[in-house]
């Protein structure tokens, strides 16, 4: 491993192994020059946005979503337009309507486990989205931020696996598998896009940590990455189960939810409850929950909670839901 | 050291120690919240530019310079205007003239060892530049990229040490001391600027490597950083001597130069010689040199070379100059 200036597209061994892994396990074909290693998927999104967008370009986003991603798009000059999300993921019909009145340059989506609702984009919508993107020349920024964390059956293949026209820029991360502090992500796109993203990357931070990238390449080559992901998946599946049991025991009749097939949280509907007051009362009891407001494009409060289960032990999940039940505001 | 999400402004211990170090050894006072740790000075410059500039803002740059820095400024929307450089560094008179016809928002300068000419910005020009910046409200982006590598006497204090109005954004790096592959730099600026740079940094790559940052904090605390810099300085000073001797032996009458007080290269003038042809003939003999064209804002060829000495052993420096002499094109 060299400590000098090195390839800003990432350590060559890591690029090769990541490309093989994504091709093999996610059905996304990756040719030479089509993959860029970045410091986390946030950087991958920023570089992609900056590469394909011009100031004022319209980018459709899910009406529930991840604010730092929206900010990265805005930083690249995008005008964002929200599109509704339901249990089947983003509404492609609504997106299609939007394209009739405005030129949409790109769409930013989380089809695997929609963030924050964890909804899986349905198969008919996937096909419709790809067709619409082809017809209207819309770039799809597909953020597959927790591909590995699918518990029921096999992960659904990304949109990128069915993209025949180079419409999709696929964004992945390894930070979720190891540690958020390990900033490592990647982008897969047509070679020309990757070239321009790489040129931009040089200006932003010159290159990644090749020492860490080489170490990651070894973990992939040894199969350690996959073993680790399997272990985490088992642990998270158990925690999801624990959260489901706790919700049924302590909050039945108050919170309704669909058990998510994957992801790291359960999206719960709590009709008629002032969730902001609830969150405040829970905080006083040492329980921190995220309400819908945090994720809403319009910033409005609505009776939904995102309850994370990945980062907590089973015992702590049980205690947290018990306390949360005690904190329900009686209105 | 946590592996989770962490302070995007950098590891707190490292920020504190860097601030102390810069205050003590460079005379730049650093209060809480005025220092941001970045991945190299390239990122620091990009974040600073993006924070203080609006699209179309005029930024003055040295007419010889570092292209990736210019590109980072352009990426932030700047319109660049070159200002001549001579043996006393950037011409503040020319800058002053420029301000009479155009509103200059910022200036990007390398006052310590001008890149690529290694000229030290003269004391009268320093005072004139600070006064002009105050009067015309010009932000100074001071890139002190090789502060430690000053061989004759003590390093000259940065402009930032004499900045009483918060006009200077000071950019430093640790990559030059350890290894280019270790991307670590920092910016010092008024707190409000640092806050905005930090908010932007979250969007670009979320946070730095806190593990590496914590390790760096220990190296600073143990005095290892300073010891290492001293060792490197001795080695580089000897290499500079070797290059001077080799130039005098093999290229006297062809190349003239001033021995630089610091930096990592000697800027040589080779009047009447086609340096592009020379460079090509040298390359055929395995010697790689950088001609003026590479650093010129207008991209024009001129008879100057930047001969680096820091990265090569004494034996290799001698051989390289010998071969370079053999390769002089006879026109």
Interface residues (C-beta under 8 A of the other chain):
Chain A: X2 X3 X4 X5 X6 X38 X39 X40 X42 X43 X46 X50 X55 X68 X71 X72 X75 X178 X179 X180 X181 X182 X183 X200 X202 X203 X204 X205 X206 X207 X209 X210 X211 X212
Chain B: X2 X3 X4 X5 X6 X38 X39 X40 X42 X43 X46 X50 X55 X68 X71 X72 X75 X178 X179 X180 X181 X182 X183 X200 X202 X203 X204 X205 X206 X207 X209 X210 X211 X212
